Amino acid sequence: MSSLVTRNTISRAFSLDMREGISSANVAARGGAFGSAGGAKDLILSMLTLGIYSFVKSSIIDQKRAALEEALKQLCEKIAAHPAANSHTVEVDGKTIEFKQDLWLGMNVVNISLVEKGHRSELGNVTGESLWSFKTILASQLGMDISSPHTGSKDVRNAIADNLDRLASVNGFESRAGSKVFFSERRDFVSLETFGDNADAEWCLLRREHGVYDLIMYESAENLLQYRLPHPLTRKNIEEGQIIRGTDMLQHLS
């Protein structure tokens, strides 16, 4: 059986230089559609086949769109799970699509390529977007809820609130586990957002050195990873393992 998602399907989905606005271009829908919008030819064929042609064509469109949507959902999940990575690949109907973040004239650009038998052919690019922001746009198109399961965790927020004065002190908060956590001026030293300003914000711990952590918003930690920015205090590169989220934070906040 021949593949429904052909090279042309993938090319049609991503070949557009999306600087004009990726948010207004539904990638899966564009790829799933046929090359032409139809017209007299489709009408005649549908009449001659008593509507069967239109039904089959519509079914094929739906199947191609569903396959592309599934691949894009996997891409969103990969980017969310590994924000520091600068490239990701997904499989769709036996074909590999690569999404790679680069810089062009000082701007972020996501280059999209089809990889076949070791050969890479560029399909298009999204200028002005990082992989992370590209993921956010795709997730919106797909109706995905990619919010963190830790967002707004009552246990974490309560632990921070209970120890706020000591966290904000010069000496920091010393936990029973022996670690130290600092939260100078009760605010994220990257975004400068104060604890309590945003009830939906997720807070995390960023390891400064062994046993020493800073309390910042997870969004700030993601940005440091995504844009490969050094730790604001140590000036060293940050790795995913330096970030502690959710209930794993509680041992350092009690």
Disulfide bonds with the S-S distance in Angstrom:
none
